[in-house]
Amino acid sequence: MKEHAGARSANISNSVSKSHTHFRKGVFSTLIPEIQRAIAAEKYVTPTPIQQQCITHLLQGRDLLGSAQTGTGKTAAFILPLLQRLVKNPKKLRKGTPRALILAPTRELAAQIRESIRTYGRFLQIKHTVIFGGVKQFYQVKALNRGVDILVATPGRLLDLMRQGIIHLNEVEVFILDEGDRMLDMGFIPDIKEVLKHIPAERQTLFFSATMPPKMEALAKTMLKDPVRVSITPEQPTLESIEQKVLFVGKKNKDKLLLSLLRDDQINKALVFTQMKHVANRVLKKLYNAGIHGATIHGNKSQLQRTKALEGFKRDRYRVLVATDVAARGLDVDDITHVINYDLPVEAETYVHRIGRTARAGADGNAISFCCAEDRAYLREIEHLLGKPVPAEMKHEYHCERAFLSNQAPPQSSSRGSGRKRKKSHTQGNLTRNRSRSRRSGRR
């Protein structure tokens, strides 16, 4: 790795300066030629606001507290300077001892962070791997034993392999926590605190969260030293390129409405969100019976099934992907034309993450939400968050006036506090999280 970083720099610098000078805009021009070349290959020209605000500080080794919504370019904002730091300061790798650790709440997000590392580090000799549960650990352990610069992990599998003596965090130079608020929601905070005990105090720490509730602020204060704060208007999501509308419908007519919408050829690739796993399966069966190719992603699917479904969706083998909120974040598919909320989410913030799956990479997108009488309260909370009403389409075959006029309270079983009380014991972190998940077994 030492020879690679120095030997290739001059040659690549010449090719970049001759062929890709128009890509050197903003902070991208401060990156090493190999990384500039990778950015150019992805046809990225101008850094996003969060990239512009983060990269310089991170290259200087500062800790950072970042608040940014999905789709803002956050992953590249921390991957690009991380790659540059590791290349400029090469070290001999040791078995199971990463130099950088990135924690993510879900398998999908972890896998896509790893994919970003592969994309931006394609001209570098940086070793990296991803570990998560739901699959056998054999190949993950094999990669770790060869030595890695960057380890991307979900908390459960990370702690498991640490307890087996396979992973050692005593040489971590950079620690990145992504989607902190989702970590809180999923009960991972005790696990994070346990991980922190094993990481050197002298490190660079990056903490990202789409929202910053008090518990997140408190956790961040224990992790960061004199951090730079970067906030990309979290209270005003960047949704200008998404055309939103809501269709009021009776609960029993949701399937018919969905099938009628999918007769429109302009819906080339649709991501359909449900609240419950069994509803996702039922919707997929309805689509299959109607001759529409689709797949599902939710918590009851094995990692192999989830990966196969996502790859098939990306490669246009499936026109529709039906998912619970495990896909609300970390699903990076550039050409999703429509997000359809078959069920409105319980939490208004999740609506923003869901519809942010469309209109990516500069494209326009569409978000269509079904609202039955039982969901009317959820719509009001979403509109309160957005600061304006979601435009309603009243002239459709299955319009339900009862749903439109409903003042019904949200179902008690789906209230915001439901299923979220957890024990705080660090030693029982995995057990606590599993119990918490079982209480919410109907969702995700």
N, C-alpha and C positions, 0 to 999 in steps of 0.2 A: 504494500500500500504506500510506503514511503517513496519508492521509486516512481510509482504510478503518478502520484500527485505532482511531483516535480518534473518528471520527464515529459509528460504529455502536455503540460501547461502551455509551453511556448508554441507548439504546433497547433493546438486548438485555438489559442489566442489569435493566431494569424487567420485561421479559417473563419472564426467568429467576426473578426474586424472587417474582413472582406465581404462576407456573405450575409451577416445578420446585424449590421450596425443599426438598422432601423428598429431593432428590438430592444436596444439599450435605452430604455426610458425610465425615469425616476430611479428608485432604489435598485432596479434590476441592473443598472450600470455598475453598481458596486459589487456585484457578485463575480465570482471567478469564471473564466471563460467556459469551463465544462458545464457549469450550471446555466449560464446564459444560452449555451447551445441547446440544452434540454428544454429551456423555456421557449426558445425559438421554434424547436420541433413541434411544440404544442400550439404554436401560433398565438401565443400570448404576447401582447405588445406593451400594454400599460398596466402597472400594478394597481390592484384594487385599493380602496382607502385603508383597509386594515393592513394590507401588505406594506403600503407606503409608510404607515405609522409604526409598524412593528419591526421591520427588518433591520433598520439602522441601529435601534436600541439593542436588539438581540445580537447583532454582530459585535457590539461593544461588551457583551456579556451581562447585560442588565437582567434582573428579574422582571417579570411582566404579568400584570393582571389584565386580561382582555375580556371585554363583553361585546359579543357580536352575534347577530342572528345567522341562521343557516344560509348558505349560498353567497357569503361575502368574501370567499377566498381565504378563510382562516387557516385551513390546513397548510396551504403553501406558505402562509405568513410565518409559520414556525418550522416547516420542513426545510425551506431554502437556507436560512441562516444556520440551522443545525448541521446540514450537510457541509456547509462551508467551514464551520468550526472544526468538525471532525477531520476533514481533509487537510486543513492547514496545521493541525496538531496531531499527526498520526502517532499511534501507539500500537505496540504488539498486543494482539488480542489473546485473552485467556479464556479457557473453557468455562462456559456458563456465566461469564462475567461481562455484561454489556457496559458500554460507555454512556449510553443514553437510554432512558426508559420513557415510553409514552403509554399512559394508561387511558383506555377508552371504555365506555360502559357496555357496548354491545359487540358481538362478533362481527356484524356487518361493518360497523364503523372502524373497528380495529383492522379488518381486512382491507378496507379502502384507504386507510392511512398508510398501510404497508404498500399498497399499489401506488400511492403518491410518491413514496420514497423511491420506489423502483423507477417511476417516470422521471423524476427530477434528478435522480442519481444515476441515470443510465450510462453516463460517460465517466463515472467515478467507480473506484474499487471500494465501495462501502458495503460491508456485510450487514444484513438485516434479516429479521424474521418476525413472524407474528405467532402468538400463542393464545388460544382460547379454549373453553370447554366445548363439550358436545362432540368431540372427536378423540380418537386415541392419541396418547401423548408421544408415541414412538418417534414419529418424524420430527415433531417439535423438539424433542430432546436431542435427536441426532444433529439438528441444525445448531442448537445451543452449544453442543459439545465441540463443534468446529470453531466456535468463537463468533461473536457478532458485535458490530459497532452499535447498532440500534435494535432495541427490543420493543415491539409493540405488543401490548397485552391487555387482556381483561383481568380484573382483580382476582376472581376466583381461581383461575388456572395459574396465575402468577404465584399466589400464596401457596397453592398446592405443590408446585415444583420447588418453591423455596424450602418448604418443610421437608421435601425429599432430599434436599441438599444438592439439587441440580442447578439452581440459579443462585448467584451471589450478587448482591447489589452494592458491595463495598467500594466499587470503582465507578459508580454512576457520576458523571460530570454534569449531565443535563437531565432534569426531570420535568416532564410535560404532562399535565392533567387536562384532558379534553372533555368537554361537555360536563362540567362540574355539577350543574343543576340536575342533569339526568342521573348522575352518580348518586346524588342525594335522593332522588325519587326512587331509585332502585335499591336503596339500602346499602350502598357500598362504602359509606363514609367510615365505618369501623375498619373495613379492610384497608382503605387508603391510609388511615392513621397507623395501622400495623406495618404497612409497606414503608412509611416514612421513618420508622425506627431503624431500618436497615440501610438507609441511604445516607451518604456522608453529608454533614451539615454544610460543608463548603461545596456548593454546587450552584448551577444556574437553574432557576425554577420558573416555569411558565404555567399559568393557571388560566384556563379559558372556560367561560360559561355564558350561555345565551342570555340568562337572567342572573341577577345577583341578589337572592334573598338573604336575610340576615345570617342564616347558618352558613351560607357560602362565604360571606364576608369574614365570618369568624374563622372558618377553616383556612381561608387564604392568608389571614394574618399570621397563622402559625407556620405557614410554609414559605412565605416570601420575605425578602430583605430589601427594603427601600425600593419597591417595585415601580416601574413605569405603568401608568394606567392608560389603557386604550379602550375607548367605548365608541362603537359604531351605532349610534342612535338605536339602542335596543328597544326603546319605547315606541319607535316608529319604524316598523319593519319595512325593508325595501321590497315592496310588492307592486310597484308601479307597472311592471311589465307583465303582471298576471291579471287576466280578466276574470273577475269573480262574479258568481251569481248563486242564488239560492232558489231551490225549487221546493215548494211546500207539497207534501205528499202524505197520504195515509200509510201507516206502517206496513200494512199488508200489500201495498202496491209498489213498494220499493223495487222489488225484482223486475216488475213489468216496466217501471220507469227506466231502470238501468238498461234493460235490453232495448228499449226504444231509443235511448240515447246512442247506444253502440251501433245502431243501424247507420249512423252518420259516418261516412268514410273519412271525414276530417279528424275524427278521433283515431289517430294512427297508433298511439301507444298510451294506454291509460293505466294509472295506478289507482286502485280502488281501496279505500280504507274502511274497515269495520272496527267496532269496539271489541267484539268477542271472537275468539278463535273458531268456535263452532259455526258462527255466522259466516266467517271467511270461507270455511269449507263448503257450507251450503250455497253461498253465492257462486263459488267456482263450479259446483255441480250444475247450477242453473245455466251458467254460461256454456258449459260443455254440452248440455242437452240442446242448447240453441246453436251449436256449431261454432262457438267462439273459443279460440285457443287461449288458454290462460294457465296460471300457476298461483300457488299461495306461499306466503311467508308468514310464519307466526311461531310462538314459543314452543309449540308441540312438535314442530318439524325438526329433524336432525340437522346438524350443520351441513352434511352432504346434500340433503334435500333443499335446504335454503340456498346453498351456493349454486346448485343446479338450476333452481328456479330463477335466481337473479341473473345468472349467465344467459339463460334462455331468453329472458326479458331483454337484456342488453343486446343480444344478437338477433332480436326480432323473430325468434321462434314462437314467442308468446305475444299476443297483442295486448293482453290484460294481465296485470299482476295484482292479486287481491292480498291485502296485508293488514295486520294489526299495527299498533304503533311501534313495534320493533323496527319498522321501516320509515318512521317519521323523521329520523335523523340518520345521517351516515349513508344514505342511499344516493349515490352519485351516478345518475344516468342522464346524459346530456339531452336526449331527444324525447323525453316524456312530454307529450302534447297536452294531456289532461290529467289532473288529479280530481277524483270523484270521491267525495265524502259520503259514502253510503250511510254511515252513522256519523253524526257530529261527535267530536272528541269531548270528553268530560272536562278537560282543562282548556281554556281559551288559548293559552300559549302554544299548545300542541297543534292547533289549527294553523298557526303561522309556520311551524316546522313542516307540517304535512304539505301545505300548498307550495312551500319552497322547494319541493322536489321537481316542480316544473319551472319553466323559464330560467333554465341554467345555461351557463356559457353564452350569455348575451341573447338568448332566444326569447321569444314571447311564449306565454303559457296561458292555460285556462284552468280554473278551479270551479267545480260544480258541487254544491252541497245539497243533500237531501235533508229536509227538516220535517219531521212528523210532530204531532202535538206533544209527545213525550220529550222531544228534544228542543222545544221552543226556548226553554230557559238557557240552554247551552248557546243558542244563537245570540241571545241578548248579551251574554258575557263576551262572546267573540266580537260583537259589534262595539261593545264598550271598550275592549282592548284596542280595536282598530280606530276608534274615534269617529266612526261613521257606519251607516247601515250597509250591509251587503246587498247589492242590487237583487231584486226578486224578479224572477220570470213567472208571471201568473198564467200565461196562456200556453199551457201544455196539457196533454191529454189526461194526466193523472193529478191535476191540481186539487188540493184539499183545503177548503176554506176553514175547516175546523182547526187544522194545523196552523194556518196563518193567524187566526184569531186567538189561539191558545194562550192562556196565562198559567198553564200547568207548571208546578214546581218540578225541579229535576228529580229523578228517581232517587229514593233515599239510599239505596245500595250503591249508587254511583257518586255519592257526595265526595268532595275533594279530600276529606280526611280519611276516607274509607281505606282500611287495610294498611295504614301507614305507621302504626305504633310499633316500635321495634325495641328489642333489648339492646343495651349499649355495650355488652361485653365484647372485648376484642378477641378473646380466646374462642368465642363461639360465633365469630363473624359469618362463616359459611352457613352454619346451622340457622342463624338468625335470618340471613338472606333467603334461605330456602323456605323457611316458614312464611316469610313475608310474601314470597312469590306464590306460595300455595294459596294464601288468602286472596290473591288476585288472579287465581288460576283461570278465571273466565276471560281475562283480557290478554292482550299481547300475543 
